[in-house]
């Protein structure tokens, strides 16, 4: 059976969707506010790809914890909402879209949030 990541077209679709999200919100932010968004964009794309991959649980959990340390919780939540809606727009079922974002959200919630550093 294909991993969730393979079901949506791989890292390419994840990277493109995260990039679209940041292009969209970037239009509403000042240059100062967007200074760290490249790092957020990269980490969020990596986190989503990892969360949806078929990596063994121990590898996924430890790597996710590392990536989550630099994520802004508010931006990540907004990205998941955007990702879910965007997948439906691209023709994926709402059931699959919801399952993907729920999977990524649960993994994020299981990571320690105390070390979140960027906005």
C-alpha positions as CSV (number, residue, x, y, z in Angstrom):
1,X,0.0,0.0,0.0
2,X,1.2,3.5,-0.8
3,X,2.2,5.9,2.0
4,X,0.0,8.9,2.4
5,X,2.7,11.0,0.9
6,X,2.7,8.8,-2.3
7,X,-1.1,9.0,-2.4
8,X,-0.9,12.8,-2.9
9,X,1.9,12.8,-5.4
10,X,5.0,12.9,-3.2
11,X,7.1,15.6,-1.8
12,X,6.7,17.7,-4.9
13,X,3.0,18.4,-4.1
14,X,3.8,19.1,-0.5
15,X,6.6,21.5,-1.3
16,X,4.4,23.3,-3.9
17,X,1.4,23.6,-1.5
18,X,3.6,24.9,1.3
19,X,5.2,27.4,-1.1
20,X,1.7,28.5,-2.3
21,X,0.7,29.1,1.3
22,X,3.7,31.3,2.1
23,X,3.2,33.3,-1.2
24,X,-0.4,33.9,-0.2
25,X,0.3,35.0,3.4
26,X,3.4,36.9,2.3
27,X,1.4,39.4,0.5
28,X,-0.2,40.5,3.8
29,X,3.0,40.8,5.8
30,X,5.8,43.4,6.1
31,X,9.4,42.6,5.1
32,X,10.2,42.3,8.8
33,X,7.5,39.8,9.4
34,X,8.5,37.6,6.5
35,X,12.2,37.5,7.3
36,X,12.0,34.1,8.9
37,X,9.4,32.6,6.6
38,X,11.8,30.8,4.4
39,X,13.0,28.7,7.3
40,X,9.4,28.1,8.3
41,X,8.5,27.1,4.8
42,X,11.3,24.7,4.6
43,X,10.7,23.1,8.0
44,X,6.9,22.8,7.4
45,X,7.4,21.1,4.1
46,X,9.9,18.7,5.6
47,X,7.6,18.0,8.6
48,X,4.6,17.4,6.4
49,X,6.5,15.1,4.1
50,X,7.9,13.2,7.0
51,X,4.5,12.9,8.7
52,X,2.9,11.5,5.6
53,X,5.8,9.2,4.7
54,X,6.1,5.5,5.4
55,X,9.2,5.9,7.7
56,X,9.3,3.6,10.6
57,X,7.6,5.1,13.7
58,X,10.8,5.6,15.7
59,X,12.5,7.4,12.8
60,X,9.4,9.5,12.1
61,X,8.9,10.5,15.7
62,X,12.5,11.5,16.5
63,X,12.9,13.5,13.2
64,X,9.5,15.1,13.7
65,X,10.5,16.3,17.2
66,X,13.5,17.9,15.8
67,X,11.6,19.7,13.0
68,X,8.8,20.8,15.3
69,X,11.2,22.7,17.5
70,X,11.4,25.4,14.9
71,X,7.8,25.6,13.9
72,X,5.4,28.3,14.8
73,X,2.2,26.6,16.1
74,X,-0.2,29.2,14.7
75,X,1.4,29.1,11.2
76,X,1.4,25.3,11.2
77,X,-2.2,25.2,12.1
78,X,-3.0,27.7,9.3
79,X,-0.9,25.6,6.9
80,X,-2.8,22.5,7.7
81,X,-6.1,24.2,7.0
82,X,-4.8,25.5,3.8
83,X,-3.3,22.1,2.8
84,X,-6.6,20.3,3.5
85,X,-8.6,22.7,1.4
86,X,-6.0,22.8,-1.4
87,X,-5.9,19.0,-1.7
88,X,-9.7,19.0,-2.2
89,X,-9.3,21.7,-4.9
90,X,-6.8,19.5,-6.6
91,X,-9.3,16.7,-6.8
92,X,-8.5,14.6,-3.8
93,X,-11.4,13.3,-1.7
94,X,-12.3,15.3,1.4
95,X,-11.9,12.1,3.4
96,X,-8.3,11.6,2.2
97,X,-7.5,15.3,2.7
98,X,-8.9,15.2,6.3
99,X,-7.0,12.1,7.0
100,X,-3.7,13.6,5.8
101,X,-4.0,16.8,7.9
102,X,-5.2,14.8,10.9
103,X,-2.2,12.5,10.7
104,X,0.2,15.5,10.4
105,X,-1.6,17.4,13.2
106,X,-1.4,14.4,15.6
107,X,2.3,14.0,15.0
108,X,2.9,17.7,15.5
109,X,0.8,17.6,18.7
110,X,2.9,14.7,20.0
111,X,6.1,16.7,19.7
112,X,7.4,19.0,22.5
113,X,6.3,22.6,21.8
114,X,8.4,24.3,24.4
115,X,11.2,24.9,22.1
116,X,9.3,26.7,19.3
117,X,11.5,29.5,18.2
118,X,10.3,31.1,15.0
119,X,7.2,32.9,13.8
